Amino acid sequence: MEQNHIRSSETSLYHMIKKFHWLKNEALIVCVLTGLAILMALEVFQHFAPGAMSQDSFVILSHARSGVYSDSHPPLMSLIWSVVDKVIPGPLGILLMNLGLFYGGLLLIFLRLVQRCGFIAAPLFVIVGLYPPVIALLGVIWIDLTMAAVFVFAIGLFLSVRLDKDWKRRRNAFSAIFVLILISVGLSLRHNGPAAALPLFVFVFYCSTFAQKKTWIRLASSLMLGILVTILCFLGSRQIQSSLVAEKTHLWRVGAVYDIAGTSYYEGKYLFNDSILSGGRVDIETLYSPRSYTPLTLGQQIHALPGQPEKFGNKAELNLADPNLNKLLFDNWVFAIMNYPCSYLKHRYAVFSSLVTRSPWGFWSAIYDRIPPNNMGIPEMYAKDSTYFSFVRRLIGTFIFVPVVYLFLSLVMVGPVLYYSIKKNSEPLALSATLYLSGLLHMVGLFFFAASGDTRYSHWMVLATVLATAVLLSELAMRLHMKFQSASDGDRKLPSCHI
């Protein structure tokens, strides 16, 4: 009995010393990690400034400046840019915003990991912050990058407010609401954003509510709340953004035309209903490409395989004058999928392969760092590589730039990590599983709805996988270190499993 009391006292003393040691060095740790975050952000900023832009970027900026929003891109991004553009014109303001959110969020996440796991998390901070496939697109003004930056900042903010347990009751309610708003903004920036946001919502509820309940009850309750909030945020976002849209392009038509053409291609049977077209029979054999729907709308095969000349054919021109076009096209779409599911899935698999693998069609540019000629007053820009970005460019041909590697890693890891997070009631492991799952669900949405194999679409999955692995390694290293210390110094409990 006395021996147990002595051991308990020693354990309490150990935790008091450890807490004092953390407080004593907290300012130094914050300064070091903040300095690293600034240096990493400056490296990316120096390469991409004032912010790389593609045609999509110019379309969003034109909406922002005209105030006339279209549903060809989520109008929330145009609304945000319209505000930022008044303060810092052009892409520079959004670039600064994205880098601030991204590296600010990473800083908050890794401050928490360093506090819990020690300085072993600091090198992982640098690895994630400068990971080549992540920063290769980080300076482009695309909705994908803004979504990722918002999600990372929301996670970091949520973890940071859980540091001070004395303020938990007063601060957690307010901060959780703000975090939920941030995640809602993130999911509104991409059409498949809700799929990526769902695990994040569940994680917030899992950490914030039902702490005294059994783990399975806590998880089930959080899952139901997460699904409900995701649906509500999605419907609310659609309603709000629909009220902003003045020019409806009915973006879903792109997917419908692409799927009908792809199903026709693999079935060897023409499936378009002539009543939805105004330009005659589509030349599917010439214009279909798993790499993108664009040739079908241009009438030119701009994605021909290497060594093959660009071909021309009759494009898919919808009969926009028909007031029943949407119903006819939707019915044609459903008919093709339901009656020829194998050919539809072959088409979808081919498109997905062009997105995540080095298939014959390949995926799109792994690094994009220029501003092309334009009529919006934005100066042209062709980035000059620093020493580090020269290194990044040399890695493009390696496996680390192939998205399917991260897809496979997430598929392998999400089950075991989720299982042990529940078994150990460990919130750090739950965060790792959440990130793996978020990336996977994001890609599931892309499998069914992606209309091209652009690398940017898998950016969040790559980032989420790398960040999840960093969180997992930090936690495992800390647990292994504590076990070694326990074996050599006597009984010691692991730090709290809560973050």
Residue pairs with C-beta under 8 A, 6 or more apart in sequence:
7 490
7 491
10 490
11 491
11 492
11 493
14 492
22 115
26 115
29 111
29 114
29 115
29 119
30 111
32 122
33 107
33 110
33 111
33 114
33 122
33 125
34 107
36 122
36 125
36 126
36 129
37 103
37 104
37 106
37 107
37 125
37 129
38 103
40 103
40 126
40 129
40 130
41 99
41 100
41 102
41 103
43 130
43 135
43 386
43 388
44 99
44 135
44 138
44 139
45 95
45 96
45 99
45 139
46 386
47 139
47 369
47 383
47 385
47 386
47 389
48 95
48 138
48 139
48 140
48 369
48 383
49 92
49 95
49 139
50 90
50 91
50 92
50 95
50 371
50 378
50 381
51 90
51 91
51 92
51 94
51 95
51 139
51 140
51 141
51 371
52 91
52 139
52 140
52 141
52 368
52 369
52 370
52 371
52 381
52 383
53 61
53 91
53 140
53 141
53 371
53 372
53 374
53 378
54 140
54 142
54 368
54 372
55 372
56 73
56 142
56 143
57 91
57 140
57 141
57 142
58 374
58 376
58 378
59 70
59 72
59 73
60 73
60 77
60 78
60 81
60 141
60 143
61 78
61 81
61 85
61 90
61 91
61 141
61 376
61 378
62 376
63 69
63 70
63 73
63 75
63 78
64 78
64 79
64 81
64 82
64 85
65 82
65 85
65 376
67 82
68 246
68 247
69 75
69 78
69 79
69 244
69 245
69 246
69 247
70 245
70 246
70 247
70 248
70 249
71 241
71 242
71 245
71 247
71 248
71 249
71 250
71 251
72 247
72 249
72 251
73 143
74 143
74 188
74 189
74 190
74 191
74 241
75 241
75 244
75 245
76 185
76 188
76 189
76 237
76 241
77 143
77 146
77 189
79 244
80 94
80 146
81 93
81 94
84 93
84 94
84 97
85 93
87 93
88 96
90 377
90 378
91 141
91 371
91 378
94 141
94 146
95 139
95 141
97 146
97 149
98 138
98 139
98 141
98 145
98 146
98 149
99 138
99 139
99 149
101 149
101 150
101 152
101 153
102 138
102 148
102 149
102 152
102 153
103 129
104 153
104 156
105 149
105 151
105 152
105 153
105 154
105 155
105 156
105 157
106 125
106 128
106 129
106 152
106 156
106 467
107 125
107 156
108 153
108 156
108 157
108 159
108 160
109 152
109 155
109 156
109 159
109 467
109 471
110 121
110 122
110 124
110 125
110 128
111 160
112 159
112 160
112 162
112 163
112 499
113 121
113 124
113 125
113 428
113 470
113 471
113 474
114 121
114 122
114 125
115 163
116 428
116 474
116 475
116 478
116 495
116 499
117 474
117 475
117 477
117 478
118 478
118 481
120 474
120 477
120 478
120 481
121 470
121 474
124 470
124 473
124 474
125 470
127 466
127 470
128 134
128 466
128 467
128 470
129 135
130 388
131 463
131 466
132 391
132 392
132 395
132 400
132 401
133 366
133 400
133 401
133 459
133 462
134 459
134 462
134 463
134 466
135 392
136 366
136 367
136 368
136 392
136 396
136 401
137 144
137 145
137 366
137 367
137 368
137 455
137 456
137 459
138 145
139 369
140 368
140 369
140 456
142 456
143 189
143 190
144 190
144 456
144 457
144 459
144 460
145 456
145 459
146 189
147 186
147 187
147 189
147 190
147 193
147 196
147 460
148 459
148 460
148 463
150 182
150 183
150 185
150 186
150 189
151 183
151 186
151 196
151 197
151 200
151 438
151 460
152 463
152 467
153 182
154 179
154 182
154 183
154 186
154 200
155 200
155 431
157 175
157 178
157 179
157 182
158 175
158 176
158 179
158 204
158 207
159 431
159 499
161 167
161 171
161 172
161 175
162 168
162 172
162 207
162 498
162 499
164 171
172 208
176 204
176 208
179 204
180 201
180 204
180 229
183 197
183 200
183 201
183 204
183 233
184 197
184 233
184 236
184 237
186 193
186 196
186 197
187 193
187 194
187 196
187 197
187 230
187 233
187 234
187 237
188 233
188 237
188 241
190 196
191 251
191 445
191 449
192 442
192 445
192 446
192 449
194 230
194 233
194 234
195 441
195 442
195 444
195 445
196 438
196 439
196 441
196 442
196 445
196 460
196 464
197 230
197 233
197 438
198 226
198 227
198 230
198 438
198 441
199 226
199 434
199 435
199 437
199 438
199 441
200 434
200 438
201 225
201 226
201 229
201 230
202 222
202 223
202 225
202 226
202 227
202 434
203 222
203 430
203 431
203 434
204 226
205 221
205 222
205 225
205 226
205 229
206 218
206 219
206 222
206 427
206 430
207 427
207 430
207 498
207 499
209 218
209 221
209 222
209 225
210 217
210 218
210 221
210 222
211 218
213 221
215 422
215 425
216 422
219 422
250 326
253 318
253 326
253 329
254 293
254 297
254 451
255 449
255 451
256 329
256 330
256 332
256 333
257 293
257 296
257 297
257 316
257 318
257 329
258 293
258 296
258 351
258 451
259 333
259 336
259 337
259 344
259 347
259 348
260 271
260 272
260 332
260 333
260 336
261 272
261 282
261 284
261 287
261 288
261 293
261 296
261 316
262 288
262 290
262 343
262 344
262 346
262 347
262 348
262 350
262 351
263 271
263 336
263 337
263 340
263 343
263 344
263 347
264 270
264 271
264 272
264 284
264 288
264 336
264 343
265 284
265 285
265 288
265 343
265 347
266 342
266 343
266 344
266 346
266 347
266 350
267 340
267 343
269 340
270 281
270 284
271 332
271 335
271 336
271 340
272 281
272 282
272 316
272 332
273 328
273 331
273 332
274 281
275 319
275 322
275 328
276 318
276 319
276 322
276 325
276 328
276 329
276 332
277 316
277 317
277 318
277 319
278 317
278 318
278 319
278 320
278 321
279 314
279 315
279 316
279 317
280 314
281 314
282 296
282 313
282 314
282 315
282 316
283 299
283 313
283 314
283 315
284 296
285 313
286 301
286 311
286 312
286 313
287 295
287 296
287 299
287 300
287 301
287 311
287 313
287 315
287 316
288 295
288 296
289 295
289 301
289 303
289 304
289 361
290 347
290 350
290 351
290 353
290 354
290 359
290 361
290 453
291 303
291 351
291 354
291 361
291 362
291 364
291 452
291 453
292 303
292 451
292 452
292 453
292 454
293 451
293 452
294 302
294 303
294 452
295 301
295 302
295 303
296 315
296 316
297 315
297 316
298 315
299 312
299 313
299 314
299 315
300 310
300 311
300 312
300 313
301 310
301 311
301 312
301 313
302 310
303 361
304 310
304 311
305 360
305 361
318 325
318 329
319 325
322 328
336 344
337 344
348 447
348 448
350 359
350 361
351 450
351 451
351 452
351 453
352 446
352 447
352 450
352 453
353 359
353 361
353 453
354 361
354 362
354 363
354 453
355 363
355 403
355 446
355 450
355 452
355 453
355 454
355 455
355 457
355 458
356 363
356 402
356 403
356 404
356 407
356 443
356 458
357 363
357 402
357 403
357 404
358 402
361 453
362 453
363 403
363 453
363 454
363 455
364 452
364 453
364 454
364 455
364 456
365 455
366 396
366 401
366 455
367 392
367 393
367 396
368 456
369 382
369 383
369 389
370 380
370 381
370 382
370 383
371 378
371 379
371 380
371 381
372 380
373 380
374 380
383 389
385 392
385 393
395 401
399 405
403 455
403 458
403 461
403 462
406 439
406 458
406 461
406 462
406 465
406 466
407 439
407 440
407 443
407 458
407 461
409 465
409 469
410 436
410 437
410 439
410 440
410 461
410 464
410 465
410 468
411 440
413 432
413 436
413 468
413 469
413 472
414 433
414 436
414 437
414 440
417 429
417 432
417 433
417 436
417 468
417 472
418 430
418 433
418 437
420 426
420 429
421 427
421 428
421 429
421 430
421 432
421 433
422 430
424 497
425 497
426 475
426 497
427 497
427 498
427 499
428 471
428 474
428 475
428 497
428 499
429 472
429 475
431 468
431 471
431 499
432 468
432 469
432 471
432 472
432 475
433 468
434 468
435 464
435 465
435 467
435 468
435 471
436 464
436 465
436 468
438 460
438 464
439 460
439 461
439 462
439 463
439 464
439 465
439 468
440 461
442 460
442 461
442 464
443 458
443 461
446 457
446 458
450 457
478 495
479 494
482 492
482 494
482 495
485 492
486 492
